[in-house]
């Protein structure tokens, strides 16, 4: 990770950590790097979520791009995966998504994608950061070389058509609930499900610039759980602010996590001979219960660091077809280069319809171990993580758990926090061991 860009872009509070000046400079560099530097006019596509500050950052990015001679194609409010898809299929030099994903409205972020719709490589990111720090000088465009903006809502419509084409079944007769988190899926998800014949019930679809992710979406799925039961729906899907993740609720109101989704669709692929290498890619945060369920059906798995970036890298390097995170970032490399919440929900509908079973039955084989995860805000993530006394405390817990659970202590890729997670046979044990480690972090003076 660089100075500004973490595992999921440049993220922080709008106009405090991530300012309009940063956005102008990022646009300036990308416009020059992909265009004037090579003697051509760069084409860059931009999408945004529904945060109030997204408009400011969008115009700032466009200003920088045009000043460096690039043309900026604006998709307006749309999802991260839609920008990735359009960047790739419409031959753009790069793509930019303005979003802080599941964070509160006052945060925002800038995600950079290469011409293949993948997260931009570290080498280019470091060059962007050098320019942000004033270590590079680049020329401005003049006269006929100055860029322009282009309304590109057509790109969003093309992506909607692509999603609809993904379904092998009609959803007619199925009642589906959608929580669009007052975010980027607001103008997309309902239309896709209705086009496929479902009776759609939508909540949290009135964004006002301030209510994105507020008591809604995949980070507050309890509202969808209640909604699905009250309305007697067959299934429900909850997205986050930029709709690159999806969690599910079965007909009984139970949460179907990313781990369940990996099992359900991984097994469906195996049964049809589509699971290349017989492997599912997970992160170290996946639950013991997932691995036990995969073992029972003979599916192998890989474990990566937390972050869909690392999942995708592993999948591409090794030719795997499905991977993801417990949080609902699910990647299908045959169809997308990023996690795609709406695509994930369509794939779950495919399994439900193909097997003719309710979602609760499809998810039942994955029985979760109790898990407690606490975030500890610290002054320095590396200092806290590498403190010998903290490491000793972690080892003490690991020894006590043996093969009946596990402890994981890791740095957040997007926030100044250390995450302490324990899985054990009871919630009481999880709480005890998590607090045991946190007390050592606190005693050593690492708390922010």
Secondary structure by P-SEA (a helix, b strand, c coil): cccccccccccccccccccaaaaaaaaaaaaaaacccccbbbbbbbbbccccaaaaaaaaaaaaaaaabbbbbbbccccaaaaaaaaaaacccbbbbbccccccccccbbbbbccccccccaaaaaaaaaaaaccbbbbbbcccccccccccaaaaaaaaaaaaaccccccccbbbbbbcccccccccaaaaaaaaccccccccccccccccccccccccaaaaaaaaaaacccbbbbbcccccbbbbbccccccccaaaaaaaaaaaaaaaccccccbbbbcccccaaaaaaaaaaccccccccccaaaaaaaaaacccccccccccccccccccccccaaaaaaaaaaaaaaaccccccccccccccbbbbbbbbcccaaaaaacaaaaaaaaaaaaaaccccbbbbbbbccccbbbbbbbcccaaaaaaaaaaaaaaaaaacccc
